[in-house]
């Protein structure tokens, strides 16, 4: 199965949040939700598309409390779950990389070392 893009994941998240109803997604009253403007999942300016992974990061922080806890998220049913490590990597591009089976590693000059302690 093909992994969803950030915008597709946001659209799926909104669909799930709104009771799997396209009408409810369209009529969503949650204007303060970070995904409200992206809930339809397509036809956006490039900057909004690029910001979608940052919005996923912001949502994950609000859900679990800190960047280090995103790594340990235990809700694989969440439509954003598969993008949580990518969101950290995107937010800290010179610090983190996703490697192997979805493990998050700090980048140093010589090697990868598994760590999330200073997030």
PLY file of the C-alpha trace (Angstrom):
ply
format ascii 1.0
element vertex 119
property float x
property float y
property float z
element edge 118
property int vertex1
property int vertex2
end_header
0.00 0.00 0.00
1.31 3.43 -0.99
2.13 5.74 1.90
0.04 8.91 1.94
1.54 12.34 1.37
1.15 14.85 4.21
-1.85 16.48 2.49
-3.52 13.12 1.86
-2.93 12.16 5.50
-4.46 15.45 6.67
-7.48 14.88 4.43
-7.86 11.34 5.85
-7.46 12.69 9.39
-10.21 15.27 8.82
-12.49 12.66 7.25
-11.99 10.42 10.30
-12.43 13.33 12.73
-15.70 14.36 11.04
-17.29 10.93 11.33
-16.32 9.81 7.82
-18.66 12.36 6.28
-17.50 14.56 3.39
-20.31 16.99 4.22
-19.06 17.31 7.80
-15.51 17.90 6.54
-16.82 20.63 4.25
-18.86 22.20 7.07
-16.18 21.75 9.75
-16.63 24.47 12.40
-13.17 23.97 13.97
-11.50 27.01 12.47
-8.69 26.92 15.06
-7.70 23.40 14.02
-4.27 23.49 12.30
-5.71 21.39 9.47
-8.85 23.44 8.78
-7.47 25.21 5.72
-5.97 21.95 4.40
-8.93 19.64 5.05
-9.75 19.09 1.37
-6.26 17.81 0.61
-5.48 19.34 -2.80
-5.20 22.46 -4.99
-3.16 24.57 -2.60
-0.35 27.06 -3.12
3.10 25.46 -2.86
3.81 27.17 0.47
0.70 25.63 2.06
1.74 22.22 0.82
5.22 22.69 2.28
3.69 23.86 5.56
1.52 20.74 5.85
4.29 18.68 7.47
4.84 21.52 9.98
1.14 21.46 10.79
1.39 17.71 11.40
4.31 18.36 13.75
2.29 21.03 15.60
-0.69 18.70 15.91
1.47 15.85 17.22
3.01 18.18 19.83
-0.46 19.24 20.96
-1.54 15.60 21.18
1.42 14.08 23.05
3.03 17.11 24.72
6.61 17.22 23.42
8.76 16.35 20.43
10.43 13.51 22.28
7.02 11.96 22.98
6.09 12.02 19.28
8.61 9.23 18.77
6.78 7.06 21.30
3.25 7.74 20.04
1.18 4.63 20.60
-1.79 5.37 18.32
-1.12 3.64 14.98
-4.80 4.17 14.07
-4.17 7.93 13.84
-4.11 8.98 10.20
-0.95 11.02 10.91
0.95 8.26 12.74
3.08 7.21 9.77
4.28 10.82 9.29
5.20 11.61 12.91
8.92 10.86 12.55
9.08 12.62 9.20
7.54 15.67 10.90
10.32 15.69 13.52
12.97 15.26 10.84
11.45 18.11 8.83
11.25 20.36 11.90
14.88 19.63 12.85
16.48 18.96 9.43
20.12 19.26 10.50
19.62 17.20 13.63
17.49 14.15 12.85
17.07 11.46 10.24
14.63 8.58 9.97
16.47 5.32 9.47
15.59 1.67 9.08
12.27 0.63 10.53
11.14 4.15 11.36
13.68 4.82 14.09
14.73 8.40 14.66
18.45 9.09 14.90
20.49 12.17 15.66
22.92 13.16 12.95
26.52 13.71 13.94
29.61 14.07 11.80
30.73 10.43 12.08
27.73 8.18 12.50
24.13 7.79 13.48
23.41 7.54 17.16
19.98 6.69 18.44
18.76 9.53 20.65
15.82 11.78 21.29
16.94 13.12 24.64
17.31 16.77 23.69
14.14 17.21 21.67
0 1
1 2
2 3
3 4
4 5
5 6
6 7
7 8
8 9
9 10
10 11
11 12
12 13
13 14
14 15
15 16
16 17
17 18
18 19
19 20
20 21
21 22
22 23
23 24
24 25
25 26
26 27
27 28
28 29
29 30
30 31
31 32
32 33
33 34
34 35
35 36
36 37
37 38
38 39
39 40
40 41
41 42
42 43
43 44
44 45
45 46
46 47
47 48
48 49
49 50
50 51
51 52
52 53
53 54
54 55
55 56
56 57
57 58
58 59
59 60
60 61
61 62
62 63
63 64
64 65
65 66
66 67
67 68
68 69
69 70
70 71
71 72
72 73
73 74
74 75
75 76
76 77
77 78
78 79
79 80
80 81
81 82
82 83
83 84
84 85
85 86
86 87
87 88
88 89
89 90
90 91
91 92
92 93
93 94
94 95
95 96
96 97
97 98
98 99
99 100
100 101
101 102
102 103
103 104
104 105
105 106
106 107
107 108
108 109
109 110
110 111
111 112
112 113
113 114
114 115
115 116
116 117
117 118
